[in-house]
Amino acid sequence: MPIRTGIDISPTTVTAAQIKIGKSGWSLLASARMSRSSEDSALEAHEARRLESLLFRRGFTSAACVINAPADALTSATMELPPATSGAPIDKLARAEFARRSQLEQGDFVLSYWGLPNNGPANQVMAVGCLIEPTDACIDSLESAGLNVAGVDDPARAMGRLLSGVPGATTVRVGARVEASGTCIVVLHHSTMLYSRSPIGLELHPDPSEHAEFASRLGREIEACVSFARHRSRSHAPAAVSILGEGAHSSTLMQSLSRKFGDSISQPVSPSGDQIDATLAPAIGLALLEDIA
């Protein structure tokens, strides 16, 4: 059974989770978390060496690693493409249109795109481009310390991969990753990611007395996302709302959101039914990436 390690690099911390993937799903083998001394996208050489040493001490085995693409390397856009049955060179057209919209050279990025639920004849897709140069710098910093980077993923899609397994039959799923460095909200229609956004000014304050006001602002952002997703999917079924990252450990934040959303709050669980440590969720989502080198 394959073993994979997800490594989530943020401006303030590095979180790693190693999982074993089997026929009945995945199970967590080891986890680790360390603070950073630099806020650069790529780890400094001494940070990468410290991470490799930490993983060894925490019982990680040698395995393929999947990392998050740096935030400054990612660009997204919604585009309309010809239907797959048209016979048109869809991939070529997608790259050309994305390059035009993003004002990039076609050789500077790797492109991923997927279809969105449509209410009309248009073939709308969500596209995410990842710049090669800054991403290679992240890979090189880890491989210089002896780690095997076999895959890179958009952290929002990694979150979506984990959120698609949230309990309950619901059409709309919203996940908010809340950290001291900022908040990222991911919106899914079933298992398809509709979009992600990072609201300006939504950083989790270290003082818990500030968390009630933060929860109020976050709640309004989540409500807006749910409304958009319901409009897009033409569904008014209850939405599932999950809080990931450091924010899930704030009792004030979680109590405030529970009062607002009630039973809609649904935290992700492992295939065995155990609740997942919300701070590990982004790294686990990365480790679940299927298409790796």
DRENLO-803425 format. One record per residue (C-alpha): residue number from 1; x negated, y, z. Coordinates in steps of 0.001 Angstrom, whole numbers, plus 500000, padded with zeros to 6 digits. Layout:
BEGIN
<r i="NUM" u="X" v="Y" w="Z"/>
...
END
This chain:
BEGIN
<r i="1" u="500000" v="500000" w="500000"/>
<r i="2" u="498574" v="503401" w="499029"/>
<r i="3" u="497320" v="505779" w="501688"/>
<r i="4" u="497292" v="509512" w="500995"/>
<r i="5" u="496264" v="512629" w="502864"/>
<r i="6" u="498062" v="515935" w="502492"/>
<r i="7" u="496043" v="519050" w="503376"/>
<r i="8" u="497978" v="522282" w="503790"/>
<r i="9" u="495725" v="525359" w="503812"/>
<r i="10" u="497223" v="528614" w="505079"/>
<r i="11" u="495495" v="531922" w="505851"/>
<r i="12" u="495336" v="531019" w="509571"/>
<r i="13" u="495357" v="527209" w="509845"/>
<r i="14" u="494640" v="523941" w="508075"/>
<r i="15" u="497059" v="521079" w="508712"/>
<r i="16" u="496462" v="517528" w="507528"/>
<r i="17" u="498699" v="514457" w="507573"/>
<r i="18" u="497804" v="510971" w="506394"/>
<r i="19" u="500613" v="508614" w="505396"/>
<r i="20" u="500997" v="505060" w="504170"/>
<r i="21" u="503486" v="504606" w="501339"/>
<r i="22" u="505360" v="501324" w="501033"/>
<r i="23" u="508523" v="499878" w="499522"/>
<r i="24" u="510654" v="501124" w="502388"/>
<r i="25" u="509211" v="504642" w="502357"/>
<r i="26" u="506297" v="506195" w="504193"/>
<r i="27" u="504890" v="506184" w="507712"/>
<r i="28" u="502582" v="508658" w="509430"/>
<r i="29" u="499122" v="507294" w="510240"/>
<r i="30" u="497236" v="510350" w="511524"/>
<r i="31" u="497478" v="514116" w="511793"/>
<r i="32" u="495190" v="517048" w="512570"/>
<r i="33" u="495344" v="520820" w="512739"/>
<r i="34" u="492627" v="523438" w="513044"/>
<r i="35" u="492463" v="527216" w="513082"/>
<r i="36" u="490598" v="529094" w="510373"/>
<r i="37" u="487798" v="531613" w="510607"/>
<r i="38" u="488490" v="533046" w="507132"/>
<r i="39" u="491690" v="534044" w="505349"/>
<r i="40" u="490360" v="533314" w="501851"/>
<r i="41" u="492313" v="530864" w="499679"/>
<r i="42" u="489332" v="528525" w="499495"/>
<r i="43" u="487795" v="527188" w="502663"/>
<r i="44" u="484343" v="528443" w="503540"/>
<r i="45" u="481677" v="525714" w="503399"/>
<r i="46" u="481462" v="525525" w="507196"/>
<r i="47" u="485297" v="525301" w="507452"/>
<r i="48" u="485371" v="522406" w="504996"/>
<r i="49" u="482656" v="520577" w="506932"/>
<r i="50" u="484522" v="521191" w="510194"/>
<r i="51" u="487714" v="519836" w="508643"/>
<r i="52" u="486007" v="516696" w="507360"/>
<r i="53" u="484522" v="516091" w="510816"/>
<r i="54" u="487910" v="516656" w="512475"/>
<r i="55" u="489647" v="514181" w="510173"/>
<r i="56" u="487036" v="511545" w="510968"/>
<r i="57" u="487484" v="512063" w="514708"/>
<r i="58" u="491277" v="511892" w="514414"/>
<r i="59" u="491157" v="508484" w="512743"/>
<r i="60" u="491781" v="509440" w="509120"/>
<r i="61" u="490543" v="506837" w="506651"/>
<r i="62" u="488948" v="507681" w="503300"/>
<r i="63" u="491848" v="508340" w="500914"/>
<r i="64" u="492986" v="510494" w="498020"/>
<r i="65" u="493857" v="514025" w="499166"/>
<r i="66" u="496531" v="516380" w="497855"/>
<r i="67" u="496151" v="520091" w="498623"/>
<r i="68" u="498419" v="523084" w="498187"/>
<r i="69" u="497652" v="525476" w="495380"/>
<r i="70" u="496528" v="528870" w="496705"/>
<r i="71" u="499352" v="531413" w="496851"/>
<r i="72" u="497477" v="533896" w="494666"/>
<r i="73" u="497144" v="531254" w="491934"/>
<r i="74" u="500893" v="530627" w="491565"/>
<r i="75" u="503407" v="532407" w="489325"/>
<r i="76" u="506992" v="531339" w="488701"/>
<r i="77" u="509672" v="532249" w="486183"/>
<r i="78" u="513110" v="531125" w="485030"/>
<r i="79" u="513207" v="530523" w="481277"/>
<r i="80" u="515580" v="529297" w="478592"/>
<r i="81" u="514290" v="526580" w="476278"/>
<r i="82" u="515812" v="524617" w="473402"/>
<r i="83" u="517560" v="521405" w="474480"/>
<r i="84" u="515436" v="518267" w="474550"/>
<r i="85" u="517555" v="516812" w="471722"/>
<r i="86" u="516657" v="519707" w="469383"/>
<r i="87" u="513400" v="518141" w="468243"/>
<r i="88" u="511554" v="521383" w="469016"/>
<r i="89" u="508048" v="521202" w="470595"/>
<r i="90" u="509390" v="522010" w="474072"/>
<r i="91" u="506085" v="521846" w="475959"/>
<r i="92" u="504344" v="524129" w="473463"/>
<r i="93" u="507206" v="526622" w="473518"/>
<r i="94" u="507312" v="526572" w="477325"/>
<r i="95" u="503604" v="527359" w="477635"/>
<r i="96" u="503801" v="530154" w="475078"/>
<r i="97" u="506846" v="531759" w="476712"/>
<r i="98" u="505377" v="531481" w="480212"/>
<r i="99" u="502085" v="533009" w="479053"/>
<r i="100" u="503968" v="535872" w="477424"/>
<r i="101" u="506082" v="536577" w="480498"/>
<r i="102" u="503198" v="536299" w="482923"/>
<r i="103" u="500694" v="538097" w="480675"/>
<r i="104" u="498247" v="535199" w="480900"/>
<r i="105" u="496077" v="533388" w="478387"/>
<r i="106" u="497448" v="529904" w="477690"/>
<r i="107" u="494180" v="528255" w="478690"/>
<r i="108" u="494091" v="529917" w="482117"/>
<r i="109" u="496841" v="527931" w="483819"/>
<r i="110" u="498499" v="524552" w="484306"/>
<r i="111" u="502281" v="524607" w="483822"/>
<r i="112" u="505041" v="522566" w="485417"/>
<r i="113" u="508740" v="523050" w="484677"/>
<r i="114" u="512036" v="521307" w="485344"/>
<r i="115" u="515670" v="521709" w="484367"/>
<r i="116" u="518136" v="523667" w="486497"/>
<r i="117" u="521818" v="522869" w="486962"/>
<r i="118" u="523640" v="524790" w="484250"/>
<r i="119" u="527239" v="525893" w="483912"/>
<r i="120" u="526952" v="526642" w="480202"/>
<r i="121" u="525163" v="525601" w="477001"/>
<r i="122" u="521836" v="527253" w="477908"/>
<r i="123" u="518939" v="524977" w="478872"/>
<r i="124" u="517486" v="526859" w="481810"/>
<r i="125" u="514294" v="525708" w="483504"/>
<r i="126" u="512252" v="526799" w="486485"/>
<r i="127" u="508578" v="527056" w="485572"/>
<r i="128" u="505564" v="527343" w="487870"/>
<r i="129" u="502110" v="528139" w="486562"/>
<r i="130" u="498934" v="527537" w="488538"/>
<r i="131" u="495754" v="529442" w="487674"/>
<r i="132" u="492857" v="527078" w="487138"/>
<r i="133" u="489913" v="529178" w="488361"/>
<r i="134" u="490999" v="529936" w="491965"/>
<r i="135" u="492416" v="526425" w="492322"/>
<r i="136" u="489107" v="524873" w="491254"/>
<r i="137" u="487374" v="526966" w="493921"/>
<r i="138" u="489634" v="525389" w="496570"/>
<r i="139" u="488946" v="521904" w="495242"/>
<r i="140" u="485182" v="522474" w="495106"/>
<r i="141" u="485055" v="523695" w="498704"/>
<r i="142" u="486648" v="520464" w="499959"/>
<r i="143" u="484800" v="518074" w="497669"/>
<r i="144" u="481479" v="519616" w="498721"/>
<r i="145" u="482299" v="518368" w="502224"/>
<r i="146" u="482945" v="514823" w="500988"/>
<r i="147" u="486733" v="514872" w="500591"/>
<r i="148" u="488371" v="513392" w="497486"/>
<r i="149" u="490900" v="515871" w="496069"/>
<r i="150" u="493120" v="513898" w="493689"/>
<r i="151" u="496037" v="516297" w="493369"/>
<r i="152" u="497195" v="519909" w="493746"/>
<r i="153" u="500798" v="520939" w="494294"/>
<r i="154" u="502953" v="524015" w="494688"/>
<r i="155" u="503600" v="524153" w="498470"/>
<r i="156" u="507243" v="525087" w="497845"/>
<r i="157" u="507774" v="521932" w="495782"/>
<r i="158" u="506029" v="519909" w="498479"/>
<r i="159" u="508525" v="521293" w="500998"/>
<r i="160" u="511362" v="520465" w="498632"/>
<r i="161" u="510114" v="516896" w="498289"/>
<r i="162" u="510453" v="516416" w="502035"/>
<r i="163" u="513731" v="518357" w="502333"/>
<r i="164" u="515380" v="516125" w="499728"/>
<r i="165" u="515268" v="513394" w="502379"/>
<r i="166" u="517070" v="515442" w="505040"/>
<r i="167" u="519973" v="513385" w="506453"/>
<r i="168" u="523497" v="514026" w="505225"/>
<r i="169" u="525229" v="514035" w="501851"/>
<r i="170" u="525098" v="517694" w="500934"/>
<r i="171" u="524722" v="519577" w="497662"/>
<r i="172" u="522678" v="522521" w="498926"/>
<r i="173" u="519571" v="522285" w="501092"/>
<r i="174" u="517656" v="525275" w="502388"/>
<r i="175" u="514318" v="525006" w="504141"/>
<r i="176" u="512508" v="527891" w="505815"/>
<r i="177" u="508857" v="527496" w="506680"/>
<r i="178" u="508199" v="529996" w="509458"/>
<r i="179" u="504622" v="530861" w="510359"/>
<r i="180" u="502684" v="533736" w="511895"/>
<r i="181" u="501362" v="534448" w="508388"/>
<r i="182" u="504846" v="534696" w="506833"/>
<r i="183" u="508003" v="532828" w="505864"/>
<r i="184" u="508759" v="530825" w="502735"/>
<r i="185" u="512349" v="529809" w="501928"/>
<r i="186" u="512998" v="526928" w="499523"/>
<r i="187" u="516447" v="526251" w="498028"/>
<r i="188" u="517465" v="522873" w="496595"/>
<r i="189" u="520471" v="521634" w="494642"/>
<r i="190" u="520485" v="517962" w="495610"/>
<r i="191" u="516774" v="517171" w="495023"/>
<r i="192" u="516164" v="519880" w="492388"/>
<r i="193" u="514377" v="523013" w="493560"/>
<r i="194" u="516304" v="526082" w="492414"/>
<r i="195" u="513777" v="528620" w="493640"/>
<r i="196" u="511594" v="529752" w="496510"/>
<r i="197" u="510970" v="533171" w="497973"/>
<r i="198" u="508791" v="534748" w="500634"/>
<r i="199" u="510624" v="537723" w="502183"/>
<r i="200" u="508376" v="540646" w="503035"/>
<r i="201" u="507857" v="541306" w="506733"/>
<r i="202" u="509114" v="537953" w="508056"/>
<r i="203" u="506068" v="536936" w="510096"/>
<r i="204" u="506652" v="535062" w="513356"/>
<r i="205" u="505516" v="537320" w="516207"/>
<r i="206" u="503339" v="535711" w="518907"/>
<r i="207" u="505571" v="537298" w="521571"/>
<r i="208" u="508694" v="535090" w="522055"/>
<r i="209" u="510698" v="538137" w="523145"/>
<r i="210" u="510610" v="539252" w="519504"/>
<r i="211" u="512043" v="535982" w="518190"/>
<r i="212" u="515746" v="536802" w="518671"/>
<r i="213" u="515549" v="539763" w="516289"/>
<r i="214" u="513439" v="537681" w="513909"/>
<r i="215" u="516102" v="534931" w="513981"/>
<r i="216" u="518782" v="537466" w="513068"/>
<r i="217" u="516824" v="538642" w="510027"/>
<r i="218" u="515961" v="535092" w="508984"/>
<r i="219" u="519587" v="534037" w="509346"/>
<r i="220" u="520694" v="536762" w="506934"/>
<r i="221" u="518048" v="535669" w="504412"/>
<r i="222" u="519174" v="532039" w="504661"/>
<r i="223" u="522844" v="533019" w="504243"/>
<r i="224" u="521982" v="534895" w="501051"/>
<r i="225" u="520112" v="531860" w="499726"/>
<r i="226" u="523019" v="529526" w="500523"/>
<r i="227" u="525459" v="531880" w="498771"/>
<r i="228" u="523302" v="531981" w="495654"/>
<r i="229" u="522886" v="528199" w="495580"/>
<r i="230" u="526625" v="527628" w="496002"/>
<r i="231" u="527357" v="530074" w="493190"/>
<r i="232" u="524800" v="528359" w="490986"/>
<r i="233" u="526057" v="524845" w="491698"/>
<r i="234" u="529771" v="525771" w="491875"/>
<r i="235" u="529921" v="523924" w="495195"/>
<r i="236" u="531253" v="525056" w="498549"/>
<r i="237" u="530176" v="521955" w="500442"/>
<r i="238" u="528321" v="522542" w="503734"/>
<r i="239" u="524635" v="523322" w="503317"/>
<r i="240" u="521818" v="521693" w="505264"/>
<r i="241" u="519390" v="524176" w="506840"/>
<r i="242" u="515951" v="523067" w="508038"/>
<r i="243" u="513297" v="525066" w="509890"/>
<r i="244" u="509703" v="524000" w="509354"/>
<r i="245" u="506339" v="525232" w="510587"/>
<r i="246" u="505569" v="526997" w="513853"/>
<r i="247" u="509049" v="528514" w="513999"/>
<r i="248" u="510617" v="525139" w="514755"/>
<r i="249" u="508772" v="525170" w="518109"/>
<r i="250" u="510345" v="528476" w="519158"/>
<r i="251" u="513303" v="527679" w="521409"/>
<r i="252" u="514673" v="531221" w="521026"/>
<r i="253" u="514563" v="531017" w="517247"/>
<r i="254" u="516110" v="527555" w="517045"/>
<r i="255" u="518861" v="528350" w="519549"/>
<r i="256" u="519773" v="531536" w="517681"/>
<r i="257" u="519907" v="529748" w="514336"/>
<r i="258" u="521876" v="526851" w="515832"/>
<r i="259" u="524512" v="529277" w="517090"/>
<r i="260" u="524721" v="530831" w="513633"/>
<r i="261" u="524685" v="527700" w="511455"/>
<r i="262" u="525955" v="525059" w="513892"/>
<r i="263" u="525876" v="521512" w="512540"/>
<r i="264" u="524266" v="522734" w="509324"/>
<r i="265" u="520891" v="522735" w="511098"/>
<r i="266" u="519342" v="519420" w="510058"/>
<r i="267" u="515678" v="518733" w="510624"/>
<r i="268" u="513792" v="516278" w="508388"/>
<r i="269" u="513196" v="512734" w="509574"/>
<r i="270" u="510874" v="509934" w="508494"/>
<r i="271" u="512227" v="506886" w="506613"/>
<r i="272" u="512340" v="505056" w="509974"/>
<r i="273" u="514652" v="507759" w="511353"/>
<r i="274" u="512117" v="509449" w="513624"/>
<r i="275" u="512150" v="513246" w="513677"/>
<r i="276" u="509122" v="514781" w="511988"/>
<r i="277" u="506900" v="517301" w="513730"/>
<r i="278" u="507942" v="520398" w="511760"/>
<r i="279" u="504372" v="521740" w="511688"/>
<r i="280" u="503304" v="518600" w="509769"/>
<r i="281" u="506148" v="518753" w="507243"/>
<r i="282" u="504297" v="520791" w="504559"/>
<r i="283" u="501262" v="518469" w="504676"/>
<r i="284" u="503480" v="515364" w="504534"/>
<r i="285" u="505279" v="516823" w="501522"/>
<r i="286" u="501932" v="517249" w="499770"/>
<r i="287" u="500906" v="513664" w="500561"/>
<r i="288" u="504137" v="512432" w="498931"/>
<r i="289" u="503114" v="513804" w="495528"/>
<r i="290" u="503375" v="510870" w="493095"/>
<r i="291" u="501489" v="512177" w="490055"/>
<r i="292" u="497871" v="512266" w="491212"/>
<r i="293" u="494578" v="511562" w="489478"/>
END
